[in-house]
Amino acid sequence: MSALNIRDIPECDVEVLKQRASRNRRSLNGEMLYIINWVTSLGESFELPERPASTNQKDTILRLFGKWKDSRTADEIIHDIESSRTKGREIQL
């Protein structure tokens, strides 16, 4: 079996892969093998969707900064967001 090393993976992508592996009860390596197998089993007709130039949340926020037009203050916006949230479901630990 061949080995493959992947370098320069954005930290946000690594975190998503770790969470996915945990949800699927696989190791990170097992999750990567599963994804690679899934993509290769689809054949050459499969095309990955284009990703934005940056997946970094900070970069996205900075690109949007100043483009949002709203007459409310930041405190008013935060209040509106918090007051519209639902309580969510009860959990027991």
N, C-alpha and C positions, 0 to 999 in steps of 0.2 A: 504494500500500500504506500502511496506517495505522501509526502508531507508538504505543507504549504504554510509559509509565514506571511502574515499580513502586517504591514507597518503603517504608521501615521493614521490610525483610525481616530476620528474625532471622539473625544471623551463622551459627548452626549450620545453618540451611536453605541459606544461600548455599554453605557448605562442601560439603554433601551434593550440591547441584546441580553444583558444580564437579567433584567426584569422578565423578559420573555422566556429565557431559559428556566428561571425559577418557577414561573407560572406553569410551564410545561414539564416541570420536574426532570430537567435535563441539566447536564453541565454546560458551561459556555461552549466548550468544544463540541459537545453533542448537539447543541442547538445550531451551531454553524454548519455541522455536517448535515443536519436535517434540512436547513434552508438551501444549502448547495444542492442537495439531492432533489429537493422539490423544484428548484429552478431548472436544473439540467433535465429533469424528467419531462418538462414541458416542451422540450425540443427547441429548435432554432427560431420558431415562429414567435416565441415569447420575447417581449421587449419590456425592459424595466421602465417605469414611468420616470420622467425627468424630475430631478430634485432641484429645489431652489439653490442658488449659488452658495448660500450659507444656511446651515441648519442651526447655527448658534442663536439662541434666543436673544442674547444681548445685541447682536448685530441686527436682528430683525427689529427689535425695539428702536434702535438708533436710526434705522432707515425710516421708520414710521414717525419718529419724533418730529413734532412741528406740523404734521400733515393732518392731525386730528382736529377738526373744528368743533368746538363746544363752548357754549357761553357759561357753563357751570364751572365752579372752582373744583380743584382736585378733591377737596373734602366732600363736596356735594356729589361728585361722581362716585367716590368710594362709598358714601352713605347709600346711594341708589343701588349700587351693586350688592352691598351687604344686606340691604332690606329686601331685595328680590330673591335671595337665596332660600331654598327650602331647607327644612331641618335635617333631612336625610333619614336614614333608617337607624334603628336601634341596634347596637352590637353588644355582645357580651364577650369579655376577654377571659 
